[in-house]
Amino acid sequence: MAKNVLLKQGEIGIFALGGLGEVGKNTYVYEIDDQIFIVDAGILFPDDHLLGIDYVIPDYQYLIENEERIVGLFITHGHEDHIGGIPYLLKKVKIPKIYASGIAIDLIEYKLLEHKDIKPPKIESYKSYYNYQFNGTEISFIRLNHSIPDMFGIVFKTKQGTLFHTGDFKIDFTPVGKPAEYEKLAKIGSEGVLCLLSDSTNAEQDVLIQSESKVGRSINELFTRIEGRIIIATFASNLYRIQQIIEAAILTNRKVAVFGRSMERALEAGQQSGYIKAPKGTIIDANEINKYKASEITLLCTGSQGEPLAALSRIANGSHRQIKAIKGDTVIFSSSPIPGNQEGVNKTINLLFRSDVNVITHGPLADTHTSGHGSQNDLKLMLSFIKPKFFIPMHGEHRMLKQHSRLAIECGVKPNNILIMDNGDVAAVTKDSLRNAGRVTAGDVYIDGSGIGDIGSSVLKERRALSEEGLFSVILSLDSKKKKILNAPTVISRGFIYMKGNEQLIQTLSSDVKKHLDIQLKKKEFNETQLKQNIIDFLAPKIYELTLRRPMIIPILMDIAK
């Protein structure tokens, strides 16, 4: 059985394959007595420079190499950045069992149905009062509040001491769902916690994160004031918010129709688990909308982040098959833009205004959203509950981790007892010490369609070049035996220059490349690869000289001698 050579005898290893220095692809590994416990397996949604990439997952190489030591995969909650990578992990690594709770199980099962080639392991359903024993290590759970039900922090009781992994959380004393188990936090804190790993997402926010129930009251007030049809967009995973929207619709005698695949799936999962409740007839099929007056309808849809293909975006640009925005509609964004999505959201809002509809967004005039991640006061309260000896901030960009470490110092954690790490950095922990022991393999793997990891930086570079400079292709017929070009090359341009109106430029380049090759073919022997590169080397500076552009050049050779 392989062993982590970075760890000394008795040391606990803690590291992230994803989730440090970024918000997404949360995948954490705890090595305790040569056993590997994986906490979460998330994805990261790509930003604009990752052209054509659907998701980013961690590099699972370390888990592949140490597969036989894996005890199980433990899921804190059902958000994509914590469960989205599960199918891809299972394709690479044999996981004995997945431990998850409530709605997370439903969402994982939906996700696995999309991957027919996977034979998944058993999913063990845990409750907050469960505990499991693994060769001297006890695992238990503490319910915390987040923007999705069934969010649990994970407690590891080891020979060295207790470790606590918070998962995502906020402090909400008036939650919509079940309250957090603060008494359990206080109990493990009083007993002594060796190391705390805590959510850093809102570590820079020195504001009060309002209760989810207050958002519900605000939505109720809006619904009672609005006379026409309501179109409301929120995160499909926020089941608490969806339930409150349904309750506001019931309060104002409205029917609810749902649009967007992920919203439909979340609603189904929520109804199965009991988190979404509505009297029969409240939720109607999209085809039934026209049976009711505009004032009797609420459309619940995806697209709160301006995603181009989401329901709200298609309603805004007029491409939705069933719904057209009409004068008198009110669109409510029950969300805030995630960093990087502001442009898409603004585009959607502008298109909606062009349709002469009212738009309400979260702000001082309308509390239509709240974060599921605690701000500085919440993080300090968690630190005060737990009173850890050692602290490792997690789940956040580097500046967030840094700020969280400052908060920990304010709460009494010694500066030398804090470790700010990157993905792959291994923390070695004992009851007396915390050190950075070195690195394991960690990186990004790109998911493009059904391909896993077959897209590298060179492919992304080519995609970027195509998107920025376009394509210039030269098609040649030649006889390699006679060393002769048979006719004038055919030129095709896409996204570079418009063919009509640039006939003279195209004719010049076609003629020049033929003359060049006539000379080159007589000088020396070429194989096909060398000849293509010769054409690229000849054309690139000439095209730049004539156009000040650097398109991707693709020569296509048809050799009649072969």
Legacy VTK file of the C-alpha trace (Angstrom):
# vtk DataFile Version 3.0
C-alpha trace
ASCII
DATASET POLYDATA
POINTS 562 float
0.000 0.000 0.000
1.509 3.332 -1.145
2.142 6.037 1.408
2.475 9.811 1.152
6.246 10.266 1.392
5.767 13.923 2.340
4.315 12.957 5.718
6.263 11.822 8.757
5.080 9.039 11.040
1.836 10.040 12.774
1.259 13.229 10.765
-2.133 13.980 9.223
-2.033 15.263 5.653
-4.534 17.883 4.464
-4.574 19.313 0.951
-6.863 20.527 -1.812
-6.930 19.397 -5.425
-9.329 22.273 -6.055
-10.863 25.126 -4.065
-7.798 27.099 -2.943
-6.974 30.298 -4.822
-10.312 30.003 -6.648
-14.042 29.745 -6.050
-14.965 26.374 -7.482
-13.913 22.747 -8.086
-13.791 22.102 -4.351
-12.009 18.803 -3.759
-10.240 18.299 -0.425
-8.211 15.340 0.784
-7.543 14.245 4.367
-4.879 11.563 4.902
-5.247 10.018 8.350
-3.331 6.866 9.349
-2.698 6.027 5.672
-6.420 6.310 4.914
-7.651 8.836 2.335
-10.912 10.698 2.959
-12.095 12.858 0.045
-14.385 15.772 0.877
-16.452 17.011 -2.096
-15.710 16.730 -5.816
-16.718 19.923 -7.578
-16.351 21.656 -10.903
-15.294 25.176 -11.819
-17.230 27.078 -14.457
-14.821 28.479 -17.062
-14.279 32.161 -17.670
-14.320 33.792 -21.099
-10.730 32.965 -22.044
-11.370 29.197 -21.876
-13.035 29.060 -25.281
-15.338 26.103 -25.838
-14.646 24.582 -22.412
-17.725 23.370 -20.534
-16.204 22.744 -17.085
-12.890 22.611 -15.290
-12.144 19.750 -12.876
-9.069 19.005 -10.755
-6.251 16.750 -11.851
-7.023 13.470 -10.049
-3.567 11.943 -10.597
-2.750 11.680 -6.881
-6.026 9.866 -6.203
-5.425 7.529 -9.152
-1.987 6.621 -7.786
-3.343 6.084 -4.252
-6.710 4.576 -5.123
-6.351 1.573 -2.797
-6.135 3.859 0.278
-9.385 5.741 -0.421
-12.049 5.151 2.242
-14.827 7.169 0.624
-16.088 10.444 -0.806
-17.893 12.655 1.730
-20.222 15.352 0.367
-20.975 18.495 2.387
-23.862 19.694 0.160
-25.326 19.587 -3.324
-23.944 22.623 -5.138
-22.192 22.083 -8.479
-18.860 23.373 -7.205
-18.987 20.517 -4.663
-20.637 17.633 -6.569
-20.270 18.504 -10.266
-17.002 16.600 -10.638
-18.303 13.304 -9.227
-18.970 11.614 -12.610
-15.494 12.538 -13.859
-13.856 11.386 -10.621
-15.670 8.038 -10.852
-14.439 7.576 -14.428
-10.854 7.839 -13.200
-10.856 6.527 -9.625
-12.567 3.646 -7.842
-14.443 5.108 -4.870
-15.671 2.506 -2.325
-18.670 4.552 -1.196
-20.155 8.047 -1.441
-21.526 9.587 1.772
-24.115 12.335 1.215
-27.328 13.643 2.723
-30.813 14.695 1.671
-31.134 16.772 -1.468
-27.456 16.227 -2.337
-28.202 12.540 -2.984
-31.032 13.393 -5.394
-28.833 15.859 -7.281
-25.931 13.380 -7.467
-28.238 10.660 -8.786
-29.615 13.015 -11.457
-26.060 13.840 -12.460
-24.999 10.196 -12.687
-27.980 9.419 -14.945
-26.352 11.641 -17.575
-23.272 9.387 -17.579
-24.487 5.949 -18.611
-20.929 4.597 -18.830
-20.448 4.830 -15.041
-21.282 2.080 -12.593
-21.503 4.231 -9.461
-20.674 3.046 -5.947
-23.302 2.859 -3.234
-24.435 6.245 -1.946
-24.774 6.109 1.839
-27.347 8.554 3.208
-26.143 10.153 6.440
-28.018 12.220 9.026
-26.629 14.886 11.321
-26.563 12.435 14.255
-24.690 9.678 12.381
-21.064 8.826 12.959
-18.746 6.408 11.200
-15.626 4.616 12.433
-12.670 4.034 10.099
-9.716 2.317 11.758
-9.386 4.753 14.659
-10.884 7.805 12.916
-14.447 8.863 13.703
-16.436 11.013 11.280
-19.543 12.939 12.348
-21.575 15.848 10.982
-22.862 19.269 12.018
-25.791 20.886 10.215
-25.069 24.446 9.047
-27.083 26.982 7.054
-26.370 27.745 3.408
-28.396 28.599 0.291
-29.259 24.930 -0.248
-30.748 22.481 2.274
-28.740 19.699 3.892
-25.390 21.458 4.254
-23.152 19.707 6.783
-19.764 20.451 8.222
-17.630 17.356 8.739
-15.840 16.475 11.992
-12.827 14.150 11.978
-11.873 12.812 15.421
-8.355 11.409 15.113
-5.554 10.212 17.397
-3.869 13.612 16.969
-7.002 15.638 17.675
-10.232 16.904 16.121
-10.378 18.435 12.637
-13.406 20.429 11.451
-14.230 21.102 7.798
-17.045 23.687 7.678
-18.155 23.388 4.062
-20.090 26.467 2.854
-21.998 28.306 5.558
-23.542 31.484 6.893
-24.863 32.314 10.346
-28.646 32.656 10.007
-30.655 32.847 13.224
-33.987 32.948 11.334
-33.424 30.451 8.514
-36.117 29.188 6.166
-35.154 25.553 6.772
-33.787 23.717 9.783
-31.534 25.773 12.091
-27.806 25.187 12.320
-26.577 22.994 15.170
-24.760 25.706 17.095
-24.731 23.582 20.247
-22.595 21.010 18.421
-20.177 23.736 17.295
-19.888 24.944 20.881
-19.398 21.377 22.127
-16.507 20.474 19.818
-15.019 23.908 20.499
-15.091 23.341 24.254
-13.586 19.862 23.815
-10.785 21.306 21.681
-10.328 21.455 17.905
-6.859 20.849 16.529
-7.435 22.334 13.062
-10.258 24.259 11.376
-10.763 24.540 7.616
-13.348 27.249 6.963
-15.221 28.874 4.043
-13.501 32.121 2.953
-15.817 33.269 0.133
-17.055 36.438 1.845
-14.029 37.090 4.062
-13.651 40.549 2.502
-17.274 41.526 3.163
-17.690 43.601 6.325
-21.471 43.764 5.999
-24.373 41.931 7.561
-25.497 38.997 5.412
-29.250 39.140 5.855
-31.402 36.158 6.661
-33.012 34.126 3.883
-36.372 34.611 5.594
-36.062 38.402 5.151
-35.649 37.883 1.405
-38.869 35.871 1.491
-40.711 38.782 3.121
-39.344 41.176 0.477
-40.498 38.883 -2.326
-43.964 38.700 -0.732
-44.147 42.508 -0.644
-43.110 42.773 -4.300
-45.668 40.193 -5.406
-48.496 42.025 -3.616
-47.565 45.311 -5.386
-47.097 43.950 -8.915
-50.229 43.831 -11.058
-49.043 42.203 -14.298
-47.219 39.001 -15.094
-44.140 38.248 -12.984
-41.019 36.636 -14.424
-38.532 35.797 -11.677
-35.057 34.326 -12.071
-32.909 32.760 -9.369
-30.336 30.013 -8.903
-31.892 26.619 -9.604
-30.035 25.144 -6.631
-31.524 27.619 -4.138
-34.480 25.489 -3.056
-35.261 27.758 -0.104
-35.680 30.697 -2.501
-37.786 28.648 -4.914
-40.098 27.631 -2.062
-40.464 31.251 -0.942
-41.287 32.328 -4.508
-43.967 29.630 -4.674
-45.367 30.802 -1.318
-45.488 34.403 -2.591
-47.367 33.190 -5.667
-49.864 31.308 -3.476
-50.298 34.431 -1.301
-51.208 36.513 -4.379
-53.318 33.824 -6.097
-50.860 33.188 -8.901
-49.990 30.004 -10.746
-46.316 29.108 -11.225
-44.829 27.830 -14.483
-41.208 26.703 -14.551
-38.745 27.265 -17.412
-35.191 25.987 -17.771
-33.948 22.421 -17.575
-31.938 22.875 -14.373
-34.880 24.639 -12.695
-37.243 21.817 -13.678
-34.783 19.255 -12.323
-34.290 21.179 -9.060
-38.049 21.493 -8.612
-38.492 17.754 -9.110
-35.697 16.955 -6.659
-37.093 19.453 -4.158
-40.568 17.945 -4.342
-39.172 14.433 -3.889
-37.206 15.474 -0.809
-40.027 17.563 0.651
-38.265 20.940 0.437
-40.624 22.193 -2.274
-44.275 22.111 -1.225
-47.217 23.548 -3.133
-50.952 22.825 -3.175
-52.106 20.809 -6.151
-52.684 23.053 -9.160
-50.248 25.778 -8.074
-47.466 24.618 -10.388
-48.790 24.385 -13.932
-47.414 23.177 -17.233
-45.945 25.795 -19.556
-48.665 25.036 -22.108
-51.372 26.122 -19.648
-50.183 29.721 -19.226
-52.601 31.180 -21.761
-55.568 29.882 -19.754
-54.904 32.550 -17.111
-54.748 36.334 -16.937
-51.294 37.949 -16.792
-51.955 38.954 -13.166
-52.460 35.281 -12.288
-49.125 34.032 -13.608
-45.573 33.769 -12.254
-42.833 32.419 -14.495
-39.940 30.917 -12.524
-36.896 30.562 -14.738
-33.161 30.124 -15.080
-30.881 32.870 -16.395
-30.180 34.982 -13.320
-26.511 35.154 -14.378
-27.161 36.198 -17.977
-26.279 32.757 -19.361
-26.855 33.025 -23.147
-28.914 29.832 -23.486
-30.884 30.128 -20.246
-34.633 30.731 -20.277
-34.558 34.393 -19.198
-31.883 35.306 -21.761
-33.958 33.732 -24.536
-37.078 35.535 -23.315
-35.117 38.798 -23.347
-33.768 38.359 -26.888
-37.053 37.059 -28.267
-35.840 33.561 -29.114
-37.856 31.612 -26.526
-40.363 29.288 -28.200
-43.132 29.694 -25.630
-42.675 33.021 -23.844
-42.447 36.547 -25.244
-41.783 39.543 -23.001
-44.725 41.946 -23.194
-45.448 45.421 -21.918
-46.610 45.229 -18.321
-44.376 42.295 -17.380
-42.140 42.636 -14.327
-38.862 40.748 -14.277
-37.291 40.147 -10.846
-33.669 39.082 -10.453
-33.618 37.173 -7.156
-29.839 36.953 -7.323
-26.640 38.965 -7.533
-24.202 38.644 -10.438
-21.306 36.305 -9.772
-17.969 38.057 -10.535
-17.402 37.795 -14.276
-21.110 37.561 -15.127
-22.008 41.252 -14.808
-21.715 41.909 -18.551
-24.099 39.069 -19.427
-26.597 40.196 -16.788
-26.455 43.807 -18.035
-27.050 42.624 -21.599
-30.141 40.694 -20.506
-31.465 43.669 -18.520
-30.980 46.046 -21.470
-32.826 43.677 -23.793
-35.677 43.437 -21.295
-35.955 47.227 -21.102
-36.182 47.295 -24.914
-39.262 45.099 -24.566
-40.769 47.771 -22.287
-40.918 45.562 -19.190
-40.173 46.529 -15.594
-36.949 45.113 -14.148
-36.234 44.752 -10.420
-32.748 43.776 -9.245
-31.319 43.224 -5.788
-30.315 46.500 -4.162
-31.231 49.071 -1.502
-34.781 49.372 -2.875
-35.501 45.643 -3.067
-33.989 42.872 -0.948
-34.413 40.138 -3.548
-31.272 38.182 -2.694
-28.836 37.268 0.042
-25.602 35.331 0.008
-25.267 31.786 1.288
-21.736 32.535 2.496
-21.000 34.244 5.777
-19.329 37.652 5.950
-16.630 38.684 8.420
-18.912 38.603 11.471
-20.086 35.090 10.593
-16.529 33.866 10.102
-15.436 35.400 13.405
-18.358 33.747 15.167
-17.360 30.376 13.714
-13.777 30.918 14.870
-15.069 31.863 18.330
-17.234 28.729 18.497
-14.470 26.385 17.379
-11.421 28.048 18.988
-8.979 26.047 16.811
-5.306 25.612 17.594
-4.440 25.583 13.875
-6.296 27.244 11.009
-6.356 26.714 7.225
-8.642 29.067 5.265
-10.277 27.367 2.272
-12.847 27.939 -0.494
-11.751 31.248 -1.946
-9.348 33.263 -4.043
-5.980 34.016 -2.483
-6.971 37.482 -1.265
-10.011 35.955 0.479
-7.837 33.328 2.169
-5.452 36.080 3.270
-8.237 38.195 4.759
-9.716 35.170 6.527
-6.343 34.506 8.138
-6.350 38.088 9.487
-9.778 37.478 11.014
-8.452 34.303 12.643
-5.599 36.256 14.231
-8.150 38.776 15.579
-9.990 35.819 17.128
-6.896 34.572 18.943
-5.257 32.111 16.541
-1.478 32.536 16.602
-0.049 33.753 13.250
2.417 30.843 13.158
-0.505 28.427 13.503
-2.114 29.521 10.223
-1.301 28.062 6.814
-2.412 29.736 3.572
-2.054 27.191 0.804
-2.525 26.646 -2.917
-4.011 23.594 -4.575
-1.532 20.737 -4.188
0.192 22.121 -1.078
0.185 19.506 1.693
-0.346 20.582 5.301
1.168 18.141 7.798
-0.620 18.303 11.157
0.099 16.774 14.559
-1.194 17.734 17.999
1.876 19.960 18.356
2.690 21.240 14.868
1.467 22.489 11.496
3.823 22.673 8.523
3.801 22.854 4.729
5.213 19.437 3.830
5.525 19.950 0.071
3.356 19.408 -2.972
1.364 16.702 -4.726
0.188 16.832 -8.337
-2.579 19.401 -8.793
-3.835 21.318 -11.795
-6.742 21.947 -14.124
-8.341 19.421 -16.461
-10.690 20.781 -19.112
-14.008 19.149 -20.007
-15.001 19.823 -23.616
-18.160 17.925 -24.560
-17.495 14.290 -23.744
-13.717 14.736 -23.754
-11.903 14.726 -20.419
-8.471 16.317 -20.345
-7.845 16.094 -24.083
-7.831 19.874 -24.429
-4.499 21.436 -23.511
-3.150 24.979 -23.441
-1.983 24.728 -27.068
-5.535 23.953 -28.236
-6.911 26.883 -26.225
-4.231 29.107 -27.747
-5.331 28.033 -31.235
-8.985 28.679 -30.363
-8.075 32.139 -29.112
-6.164 32.874 -32.317
-9.127 31.727 -34.411
-11.544 33.878 -32.411
-9.359 36.977 -32.615
-7.646 36.767 -36.024
-9.674 34.286 -38.083
-8.670 31.540 -40.518
-6.787 31.624 -43.822
-6.644 28.319 -45.691
-4.698 27.516 -48.874
-5.713 24.430 -50.874
-3.142 23.116 -53.361
-3.047 20.291 -55.900
0.457 18.988 -56.659
2.383 16.115 -58.155
5.203 15.283 -55.741
6.927 12.989 -58.226
7.131 15.699 -60.885
7.654 18.369 -58.199
4.983 20.498 -59.764
2.032 22.606 -58.596
-0.865 21.648 -60.878
-3.016 24.773 -60.631
-3.442 28.059 -58.839
-4.088 27.559 -55.108
-7.640 28.004 -53.815
-7.914 30.405 -50.881
-10.635 30.270 -48.197
-10.965 32.941 -45.491
-13.179 32.769 -42.399
-13.260 35.568 -39.852
-10.177 37.153 -41.430
-11.135 39.148 -44.519
-14.367 39.283 -46.477
-13.782 37.405 -49.728
-15.915 39.764 -51.800
-14.197 43.094 -52.141
-10.750 41.632 -51.451
-10.339 39.672 -54.683
-7.094 41.460 -55.546
-5.503 40.613 -52.179
-6.557 36.972 -52.459
-5.289 36.753 -56.041
-1.950 38.241 -54.991
-1.474 35.783 -52.112
-2.537 32.825 -54.267
-0.144 33.788 -57.035
2.727 34.468 -54.620
2.423 31.126 -52.840
2.393 29.259 -56.179
5.529 31.032 -57.371
7.212 30.369 -54.031
6.418 26.659 -54.112
7.475 26.268 -57.735
10.917 27.474 -56.675
11.040 25.540 -53.373
9.987 22.194 -54.855
12.865 22.289 -57.323
15.437 23.059 -54.628
15.071 20.081 -52.288
12.934 17.165 -51.110
9.953 17.900 -48.865
7.611 15.649 -46.955
4.033 16.835 -46.483
4.559 18.229 -42.980
7.642 20.202 -44.030
5.872 21.588 -47.082
2.909 22.774 -45.015
5.227 24.497 -42.541
7.121 26.105 -45.443
3.845 27.552 -46.744
2.948 28.903 -43.279
6.406 30.456 -42.844
6.133 32.113 -46.261
2.577 33.430 -45.903
2.574 34.644 -42.276
4.865 37.690 -42.711
3.364 38.506 -46.120
-0.205 38.480 -44.772
0.821 40.634 -41.809
2.576 43.089 -44.131
-0.574 43.449 -46.245
-3.251 43.371 -43.512
-1.601 43.853 -40.087
-3.391 40.636 -39.053
-2.116 37.204 -38.017
-4.802 34.657 -38.928
-4.371 30.942 -38.374
-2.952 29.580 -41.641
-3.958 26.049 -42.637
-2.466 24.622 -45.855
-4.320 21.650 -47.384
-2.314 19.545 -49.867
-3.773 17.097 -52.399
-1.010 15.009 -53.967
-2.092 13.058 -57.083
1.088 10.990 -56.884
-0.132 9.301 -53.694
LINES 1 563
562 0 1 2 3 4 5 6 7 8 9 10 11 12 13 14 15 16 17 18 19 20 21 22 23 24 25 26 27 28 29 30 31 32 33 34 35 36 37 38 39 40 41 42 43 44 45 46 47 48 49 50 51 52 53 54 55 56 57 58 59 60 61 62 63 64 65 66 67 68 69 70 71 72 73 74 75 76 77 78 79 80 81 82 83 84 85 86 87 88 89 90 91 92 93 94 95 96 97 98 99 100 101 102 103 104 105 106 107 108 109 110 111 112 113 114 115 116 117 118 119 120 121 122 123 124 125 126 127 128 129 130 131 132 133 134 135 136 137 138 139 140 141 142 143 144 145 146 147 148 149 150 151 152 153 154 155 156 157 158 159 160 161 162 163 164 165 166 167 168 169 170 171 172 173 174 175 176 177 178 179 180 181 182 183 184 185 186 187 188 189 190 191 192 193 194 195 196 197 198 199 200 201 202 203 204 205 206 207 208 209 210 211 212 213 214 215 216 217 218 219 220 221 222 223 224 225 226 227 228 229 230 231 232 233 234 235 236 237 238 239 240 241 242 243 244 245 246 247 248 249 250 251 252 253 254 255 256 257 258 259 260 261 262 263 264 265 266 267 268 269 270 271 272 273 274 275 276 277 278 279 280 281 282 283 284 285 286 287 288 289 290 291 292 293 294 295 296 297 298 299 300 301 302 303 304 305 306 307 308 309 310 311 312 313 314 315 316 317 318 319 320 321 322 323 324 325 326 327 328 329 330 331 332 333 334 335 336 337 338 339 340 341 342 343 344 345 346 347 348 349 350 351 352 353 354 355 356 357 358 359 360 361 362 363 364 365 366 367 368 369 370 371 372 373 374 375 376 377 378 379 380 381 382 383 384 385 386 387 388 389 390 391 392 393 394 395 396 397 398 399 400 401 402 403 404 405 406 407 408 409 410 411 412 413 414 415 416 417 418 419 420 421 422 423 424 425 426 427 428 429 430 431 432 433 434 435 436 437 438 439 440 441 442 443 444 445 446 447 448 449 450 451 452 453 454 455 456 457 458 459 460 461 462 463 464 465 466 467 468 469 470 471 472 473 474 475 476 477 478 479 480 481 482 483 484 485 486 487 488 489 490 491 492 493 494 495 496 497 498 499 500 501 502 503 504 505 506 507 508 509 510 511 512 513 514 515 516 517 518 519 520 521 522 523 524 525 526 527 528 529 530 531 532 533 534 535 536 537 538 539 540 541 542 543 544 545 546 547 548 549 550 551 552 553 554 555 556 557 558 559 560 561
